[in-house]
Amino acid sequence: ALLRLSMSLLDLVSGFTARVADAWYGPPLITDATGTEEEYLARYHDVSPAGCGATTTMSKPKPTVLGEGAFGSVRLVRDVCANDDGIQYAVKVLCKGYVINDDNTVYRPPKPGVLAAEVEILRRLQGKGHNLSLVGVYEGRRYLYLVTELCLGGDLHDFRSACLQHYLGKGEAKSSVASTLLPADIVRELAIKILT
């Protein structure tokens, strides 16, 4: 009887922890992902910042972080399955579950529909109008990996600030505004079609 009670208690605890883990990280979001987290980790390796020195097989290289947000970061990765030294890409790593910030603030996970819509918009854009090309989507239990083409050159805020320091000619201003508004218009158009 004591053995049955302990087995029942063990089943209860394991069932509870599985439900807590599902609530914490959530169910799979992307039904047609390119692959799993394991496949992502086998194909793409983090690129270390220049000057960090060689890494041994015992240590993992510190990734080059291109940007950070509340729910994830954008890192520089290399495709080790490519024929040459590996093509470099940017990967947006999004946490699917609750996020605890440095100041111990707990953020709810993004709604599944929001992340799925972001993936769908990137797929439909296909790199049109200065938008990023989506290379692949990989999903693990805790993270969603969006592999995109690598676009170096800074962000729009830095570019705008630099432009305010000197006079832009009419043609340069027209080209700058058009190249900024075209991608936004394409995204707006696609988002309206996805949401309706």
Solvent accessible surface area in square Angstrom, and as a share of the most:
residue,aa,sasa,rsa
1,A,101,0.79
2,L,140,0.69
3,L,131,0.65
4,R,174,0.64
5,L,118,0.59
6,S,53,0.34
7,M,100,0.45
8,S,66,0.42
9,L,105,0.52
10,L,109,0.54
11,D,92,0.48
12,L,112,0.56
13,V,78,0.45
14,S,61,0.39
15,G,25,0.25
16,F,115,0.48
17,T,73,0.43
18,A,54,0.42
19,R,146,0.53
20,V,71,0.41
21,A,27,0.21
22,D,76,0.39
23,A,72,0.56
24,W,90,0.32
25,Y,41,0.16
26,G,24,0.23
27,P,87,0.55
28,P,113,0.71
29,L,27,0.14
30,I,15,0.08
31,T,142,0.83
32,D,91,0.47
33,A,32,0.24
34,T,82,0.48
35,G,13,0.13
36,T,65,0.38
37,E,36,0.16
38,E,123,0.55
39,E,93,0.42
40,Y,3,0.01
41,L,91,0.45
42,A,72,0.56
43,R,93,0.34
44,Y,8,0.03
45,H,79,0.35
46,D,27,0.14
47,V,26,0.15
48,S,34,0.22
49,P,45,0.29
50,A,110,0.85
51,G,85,0.82
52,C,76,0.45
53,G,54,0.52
54,A,108,0.84
55,T,66,0.39
56,T,89,0.52
57,T,142,0.82
58,M,182,0.81
59,S,57,0.37
60,K,163,0.69
61,P,39,0.24
62,K,148,0.63
63,P,37,0.23
64,T,28,0.16
65,V,73,0.42
66,L,75,0.37
67,G,30,0.29
68,E,146,0.65
69,G,54,0.52
70,A,58,0.45
71,F,59,0.24
72,G,26,0.25
73,S,22,0.14
74,V,46,0.26
75,R,46,0.17
76,L,20,0.10
77,V,1,0.00
78,R,84,0.31
79,D,6,0.03
80,V,50,0.29
81,C,83,0.50
82,A,24,0.18
83,N,164,0.84
84,D,103,0.53
85,D,127,0.66
86,G,14,0.13
87,I,88,0.45
88,Q,76,0.34
89,Y,33,0.13
90,A,9,0.07
91,V,0,0.00
92,K,68,0.29
93,V,11,0.06
94,L,13,0.07
95,C,18,0.11
96,K,10,0.04
97,G,0,0.00
98,Y,62,0.23
99,V,25,0.15
100,I,101,0.51
101,N,59,0.30
102,D,149,0.77
103,D,103,0.54
104,N,124,0.63
105,T,55,0.32
106,V,85,0.49
107,Y,78,0.30
108,R,189,0.69
109,P,40,0.25
110,P,27,0.17
111,K,151,0.64
112,P,73,0.46
113,G,50,0.48
114,V,88,0.51
115,L,8,0.04
116,A,37,0.29
117,A,23,0.18
118,E,51,0.23
119,V,3,0.01
120,E,56,0.25
121,I,30,0.15
122,L,26,0.13
123,R,67,0.24
124,R,98,0.36
125,L,4,0.02
126,Q,128,0.57
127,G,25,0.24
128,K,112,0.47
129,G,21,0.20
130,H,133,0.59
131,N,21,0.11
132,L,70,0.35
133,S,38,0.25
134,L,34,0.17
135,V,66,0.38
136,G,4,0.04
137,V,1,0.01
138,Y,12,0.05
139,E,21,0.09
140,G,13,0.12
141,R,126,0.46
142,R,107,0.39
143,Y,63,0.24
144,L,0,0.00
145,Y,9,0.04
146,L,1,0.00
147,V,0,0.00
148,T,9,0.05
149,E,60,0.27
150,L,44,0.22
151,C,85,0.51
152,L,133,0.66
153,G,80,0.77
154,G,69,0.66
155,D,83,0.43
156,L,103,0.51
157,H,128,0.57
158,D,84,0.44
159,F,102,0.42
160,R,147,0.53
161,S,45,0.29
162,A,54,0.42
163,C,17,0.10
164,L,130,0.64
165,Q,150,0.67
166,H,103,0.46
167,Y,190,0.72
168,L,39,0.20
169,G,29,0.28
170,K,180,0.76
171,G,52,0.50
172,E,96,0.43
173,A,34,0.26
174,K,151,0.64
175,S,69,0.44
176,S,24,0.15
177,V,83,0.48
178,A,56,0.43
179,S,47,0.30
180,T,51,0.30
181,L,106,0.53
182,L,84,0.42
183,P,20,0.13
184,A,58,0.45
185,D,62,0.32
186,I,39,0.20
187,V,51,0.29
188,R,128,0.47
189,E,82,0.37
190,L,26,0.13
191,A,24,0.19
192,I,88,0.45
193,K,119,0.50
194,I,42,0.21
195,L,140,0.70
196,T,137,0.80
